[in-house]
Amino acid sequence: MTNATQPASDLRLVVGYDGSGPANRALQIAANMLQGRSGYLEVIYVAHIPSMASLSAAAVTELESGFDEIEQELRTAVREQLHGREERWEFERREGPIAEELFSAAKDSSADHPDATVVIVVGGSSQAAHRVLGSVAVHLARHSPVPLVIVP
């Protein structure tokens, strides 16, 4: 009888990224998690239109234009942060509620790579922001369909 070990599955890390300090730390932790393993980083920027802005077509158009600029800035920041450390990554912009879009990205990754382990990695919010706005990380922790890593 042989004790053959099964090869580890690919690791697909869905990283919520908005350029903030917690998001930068989450990206670094995700890159560290991927070291020495097969897998990929799926860096997701979620452009969220506040509900009040959706009342005005002009405001939505202005926000979307701003999102294009932000997307380019964030893509560049990710490229610089991962340069020389990790080259297995892609950047995607999604629009909608942040937690739901990260869930959707994780589900898409699971469907596209059924043998992979999919994990969402996000930065935690500050206590002040949590009291005022609530926390995407808290919502993710309560409802995530896949394992979740919240980086302080």
Residue, then its C-alpha position, 0 to 999 in steps of 0.5 A: m500500500t502506498n501513501a501517495t499525497q494528492p497535489a494541492s489544488d490551485l489557489r484562486l484569491v479574490v482580492g477586494y482592492d480600492g487603493s486604501g491602506p487595508a486593501n494594500r495590506a490585503l494584496q500583500i497578504a494574498a501575494n504571500m499566500l500564493q508564494g510556492r503554490s499554484g494559483y492566481l490573484e484576481v484583484i477586484y475593484v468595485a465601483h459603487i454608485p451611491s443610491m442618491a447618485s442614481l437619481s441623476a443621469a448626469a451624476v451617474t455619467e460623471l461618476e462613471s467617468g471618474f471610475d475610469e480614472i480610478e480604475q487606471e490608477l488602481r491598476t497601476a498601483v497593483r502592478e507596482q505593488l506586485h512587480g518583482r513579487e508576483e506576476r500571476w494576477e489580473f485586475e477587474r472592475r465591477e460595478g454594484p454593491i461591493a460585497e455582492e460583487l466580491f461574492s459574484a467574483a468568487k462564484d465565477s472563479s469557482a465555476d471557472h476553476p472547479d478544482a481550485t480553492v477560492v478565497i476572498v481576501v479583503g482589508g478590514s475597515s477602521q472602527a470610525a468608518h464601521r460605526v458610520l457606514g457599516s463594514v463590507a468586511v463584516h457583511l462578507a464575514r456573515h455571508s461569504p460562500v467561500p473562505l474569507v481572510i480579513v486583513p487588519 
